[in-house]
Amino acid sequence: MKLVSIIEGFESKPHSEQIFELQQLSSQIHKVETEELTKAIATAQSSFLKNILTGYLQRREEVSDTQLEITTTESFDVDIDAIRSEAFSESISQVLHELEPLIGALAMHASGEIKNFSSSETSKDLQLLEETMQSFEDWMKVEQSARFNSVSISTVVSDEIIALRSKCGALIQSTLPDSLSFETDKSMFRIIISNALRNAIQATNSNDFESNPILVNAGVTDRELWLSIIDSGSGLKDEQTILMKSNYTTKPGNRGMGLAILNKAVTALNGNWELKNGSARGAEFHLELPNREK
């Protein structure tokens, strides 16, 4: 089997074709010489394909020479979900790369050509477009593998509160201790908090912030990190399975991807989340992320 036919143009092929070729590779890898495999790793342009080939080589090196002579089939499972996620992530990246300079140029020209631009409908539409772009960037990140490190939970939450307070004027109160930290993926955790807070803000009447601010609390036990966000909105009318669909929204102009992205991030961190009606009014978001097994 010639690896060159797989390597050339791999990134530009439809992901269904990528899956087929990698399945073929998995069943025929024992016929590929180690030298050819090493060269293929050096020349592969796709980081995902490079990682797969490196995995094959590492597993081969773990086997003794005697075992290699006896082995007639050296087949490894292909992670279809990982391939799809990689393809999806790369597609989003390409789209964002093309759109970002166009949106920037549009905003620059509009601000100079439209009178009272900051209060215009065009400005509002551009803001929605930028938020949609941010949602796609977040979606691209949650499609990637989680990278666990010690994260200052209080800092991440505080930064998101400050950003949203400045942008939306929302009053959010946090009771998190400054020392609260946890081992998790910082980017994915930020995405979870950002989308959960945005959902709470959208559900709350801006006139209620003064008397009923959004409340954030969190803590760490010997088993998990837990976090809750309570708003004073009108509560939920639909089940959680409906809420996390990618097209669900309760706000005009909103694209409704927030909870679907949040769900993807929580799943990647092996956690659980729940959105339910509060005991008095509004809704409560509850998150649990388990401690990593050492």
Secondary structure by P-SEA (a helix, b strand, c coil): ccccccccccccccaaaaaaaaaaaaaccccccaaaaaaaaaccccaaaaaaaaaaaaaaaaccaaaaaacccbbbbbaaaaaaaaaaaaaaaaaaaacaaaaaaaaaaaaaccccccccaaaaaaaaaaaaaaaaaaaaaaacbbbbcccaaaaaaaaaaaaaaaaccbbbbbcccccccccccaaaaaaaaaaaaaaaaaaccccccccccbbbbccccccbbbbbbbbcccccccccccccccccccccccccaaaaaaaaaaaaacbbbbbbbcccbbbbbbbbbccccc
